[in-house]
């Protein structure tokens, strides 16, 4: 009576092996920093067929030929982009809707950030959105993960010098989302910022342009304001 079950058992084992191989192939095609479910939520068709996913691209080339920066202020060292400025570094390319994934590491008293959709890299203060990287700051709208001077993170995360942290920053239309080490800290709708120099909660900000009127496309950048900042695994996925 057991002999007829042998082919069935063989088929079950073979199917399990094939399923495992397929799962491995699917996992290997998922862009860094994403799961299939998360990536599927970000755009039509994505997550249904891994071959249709555009590969995430490095933000900066190995020779920094696609970057705008002051010579001598940024350099790659063993796969780590080190800023020792003070000076910022910008993409030459323009981005609209995207996801940035990167790791960052601070020294003591590091002040840095990630710039989104900047239209003027010289006069960036009023033409870029900054996701803050800053240690030991008590002003909620200025701590790591904040949309600088506009939106505080859901909680203040203590940034330890010498420790790597991972940012996932999504810009899609008017929405800006900031995730630090897997925890969402910001989900901001820029359309709620309807007045210059004023946040929806009534607090002031520095910006001469209401955030609802900020450009929906522009350069991406990394800030060096004080002390050394390091970045690695810096990729951008267009949506």
C-alpha positions as CSV (number, residue, x, y, z in Angstrom):
1,X,0.0,0.0,0.0
2,X,3.0,2.4,0.5
3,X,4.4,2.1,-3.0
4,X,1.8,4.3,-4.7
5,X,2.6,7.1,-2.2
6,X,6.3,7.2,-3.2
7,X,5.8,9.4,-6.3
8,X,3.5,11.7,-4.4
9,X,6.1,12.1,-1.6
10,X,8.8,12.6,-4.2
11,X,6.7,15.3,-5.9
12,X,6.1,17.1,-2.5
13,X,9.8,17.1,-1.8
14,X,10.7,18.3,-5.2
15,X,8.1,21.1,-5.1
16,X,9.4,22.2,-1.7
17,X,12.9,22.4,-3.1
18,X,11.8,24.3,-6.2
19,X,9.8,26.7,-3.9
20,X,12.9,27.3,-1.8
21,X,14.9,28.0,-4.9
22,X,12.3,30.4,-6.2
23,X,12.2,32.2,-2.8
24,X,15.9,32.6,-2.9
25,X,15.8,34.0,-6.4
26,X,13.1,36.5,-5.4
27,X,14.9,37.6,-2.3
28,X,18.1,38.1,-4.2
29,X,16.3,40.5,-6.7
30,X,14.8,42.7,-4.0
31,X,16.6,46.1,-3.9
32,X,18.7,46.7,-0.8
33,X,16.6,48.1,2.1
34,X,13.3,46.7,0.8
35,X,11.0,43.7,1.1
36,X,8.8,42.6,-1.7
37,X,5.7,43.8,0.2
38,X,7.2,47.3,0.9
39,X,8.5,47.8,-2.6
40,X,5.1,46.7,-4.0
41,X,3.4,49.5,-2.1
42,X,5.6,52.2,-3.7
43,X,4.4,52.1,-7.3
44,X,2.1,50.4,-9.8
45,X,3.2,46.9,-10.8
46,X,6.3,46.9,-8.5
47,X,6.4,43.8,-6.4
48,X,4.5,41.7,-8.9
49,X,7.4,40.8,-11.1
50,X,11.0,41.4,-10.0
51,X,12.2,41.8,-13.6
52,X,10.1,44.9,-13.8
53,X,11.8,46.6,-10.9
54,X,14.3,49.3,-11.9
55,X,17.5,48.6,-10.1
56,X,18.4,51.1,-7.4
57,X,21.3,53.3,-8.5
58,X,24.2,54.5,-6.5
59,X,23.7,58.2,-5.7
60,X,27.4,59.0,-6.4
61,X,29.9,57.4,-8.8
62,X,33.1,55.8,-7.6
63,X,35.0,58.8,-9.0
64,X,32.3,61.3,-7.9
65,X,32.1,62.4,-11.6
66,X,28.3,62.8,-11.2
67,X,28.6,65.0,-8.2
68,X,28.7,68.7,-7.5
69,X,31.0,69.6,-4.6
70,X,34.1,71.6,-3.6
71,X,37.3,69.6,-4.4
72,X,39.0,68.2,-1.3
73,X,35.8,68.1,0.9
74,X,34.4,64.7,0.0
75,X,36.1,61.4,-0.9
76,X,35.5,57.7,-1.0
77,X,37.6,55.6,1.5
78,X,37.1,51.8,1.2
79,X,33.5,52.2,0.1
80,X,32.6,54.9,2.6
81,X,31.9,58.5,1.5
82,X,33.5,60.8,4.0
83,X,32.7,64.5,4.3
84,X,35.2,66.6,6.0
85,X,34.3,70.0,4.5
86,X,32.5,72.1,5.5
87,X,30.8,71.7,2.2
88,X,27.8,69.8,0.7
89,X,27.8,67.3,-2.1
90,X,25.0,67.2,-4.7
91,X,23.8,64.9,-7.5
92,X,24.0,66.3,-11.0
93,X,20.9,64.4,-11.8
94,X,17.4,65.6,-11.0
95,X,14.9,63.4,-9.1
96,X,11.2,63.7,-8.5
97,X,9.7,60.7,-6.7
98,X,12.2,58.3,-5.1
99,X,13.4,56.2,-2.2
100,X,16.9,56.8,-0.8
101,X,18.5,54.1,1.3
102,X,21.8,54.9,3.0
103,X,23.8,54.2,6.2
104,X,25.4,57.1,8.1
105,X,27.9,57.3,11.0
106,X,28.7,60.4,13.1
107,X,31.5,61.6,15.2
108,X,31.1,63.7,18.3
109,X,29.1,66.9,17.5
110,X,28.4,66.0,13.9
111,X,25.8,68.1,12.2
112,X,24.7,66.8,8.8
113,X,21.7,65.9,6.8
114,X,20.2,64.5,3.6
115,X,18.8,67.0,1.0
116,X,15.8,66.4,-1.2
117,X,14.6,68.1,-4.4
118,X,16.9,71.1,-4.3
119,X,16.5,73.5,-7.2
120,X,19.5,75.8,-6.3
121,X,22.5,74.1,-4.7
122,X,24.0,77.5,-3.9
123,X,21.0,78.9,-2.2
124,X,19.8,75.6,-0.8
125,X,18.2,76.8,2.5
126,X,15.0,77.9,0.8
127,X,15.1,75.5,-2.2
128,X,15.7,72.1,-0.5
129,X,14.1,69.8,2.0
130,X,16.5,68.7,4.7
131,X,16.3,65.5,6.7
132,X,18.4,66.2,9.7
133,X,21.3,64.3,11.2
134,X,22.3,65.9,14.5
135,X,23.5,64.7,17.9
136,X,22.5,65.9,21.4
137,X,19.9,68.4,20.2
138,X,16.8,69.1,22.4
139,X,14.8,71.0,19.8
140,X,12.5,68.3,18.3
141,X,12.3,69.8,14.8
142,X,16.2,69.8,14.7
143,X,16.9,66.2,15.8
144,X,18.0,63.3,13.6
145,X,15.1,62.2,11.4
146,X,13.3,65.6,11.5
147,X,12.3,67.5,8.4
148,X,14.5,70.4,9.5
149,X,12.6,73.2,11.2
150,X,9.2,71.8,9.9
151,X,8.3,68.4,11.2
152,X,9.7,66.7,14.4
153,X,10.1,62.9,14.4
154,X,7.7,60.8,16.4
155,X,10.4,60.2,19.0
156,X,13.9,61.5,19.6
157,X,16.6,58.9,18.8
158,X,19.9,59.2,20.6
159,X,22.7,59.0,18.0
160,X,25.8,57.3,19.3
161,X,29.1,58.4,17.8
162,X,30.8,55.6,15.8
163,X,27.6,53.7,15.3
164,X,26.1,53.0,11.9
165,X,22.4,53.9,11.3
166,X,20.2,53.2,8.3
167,X,17.9,55.8,6.7
168,X,15.1,55.0,4.3
169,X,13.7,58.3,3.0
170,X,10.7,58.3,0.6
171,X,9.5,61.3,-1.4
172,X,6.4,60.8,-3.4
173,X,4.3,63.8,-4.5
174,X,3.6,65.8,-1.4
175,X,4.5,63.0,1.1
176,X,7.8,62.6,2.8
177,X,8.5,59.6,4.9
178,X,11.6,59.0,7.1
179,X,12.4,55.6,8.5
180,X,15.4,55.1,10.8
181,X,16.6,51.5,11.4
182,X,13.2,50.2,10.4
183,X,11.2,52.6,12.6
184,X,9.1,55.3,10.9
185,X,9.7,58.6,12.4
186,X,8.1,61.0,9.9
187,X,5.1,60.8,7.6
188,X,4.7,64.4,6.4
189,X,2.2,65.8,3.9
190,X,3.9,69.0,2.6
191,X,0.5,70.3,1.4
192,X,-0.3,71.1,5.1
193,X,2.4,73.8,5.1
194,X,0.5,76.6,3.5
195,X,2.3,79.7,4.7
196,X,6.0,80.9,4.5
197,X,7.7,80.9,7.9
198,X,4.9,79.0,9.6
199,X,4.3,75.3,10.5
200,X,0.7,73.8,10.8
201,X,1.1,73.7,14.6
202,X,1.6,77.5,14.6
203,X,5.4,77.4,15.3
204,X,7.7,79.5,13.1
205,X,10.2,78.1,10.6
206,X,13.1,79.6,8.6
207,X,11.7,79.2,5.1
208,X,10.6,81.9,2.8
209,X,8.7,79.4,0.7
210,X,5.6,77.5,2.0
211,X,6.4,73.8,1.9
212,X,3.3,73.1,-0.2
213,X,5.0,75.3,-2.9
214,X,8.4,73.6,-2.7
215,X,9.5,72.0,-6.0
216,X,8.5,68.3,-6.5
217,X,11.8,67.7,-8.3
218,X,15.5,68.7,-7.9
219,X,19.0,67.6,-6.8
220,X,19.7,65.2,-4.0
221,X,22.5,66.0,-1.6
222,X,24.4,65.2,1.6
223,X,25.3,67.9,4.1
224,X,28.6,68.5,5.9
225,X,28.1,71.2,8.5
226,X,30.3,70.3,11.4
227,X,32.8,67.5,12.2
228,X,33.2,64.4,10.1
229,X,30.2,62.6,8.6
230,X,30.4,59.2,6.8
231,X,27.9,57.5,4.5
232,X,27.9,54.1,2.8
233,X,25.5,51.9,0.7
234,X,23.9,55.1,-0.8
235,X,21.3,54.1,-3.4
236,X,18.4,55.8,-5.0
237,X,15.3,54.0,-6.4
238,X,13.1,56.1,-8.7
239,X,9.4,55.6,-8.2
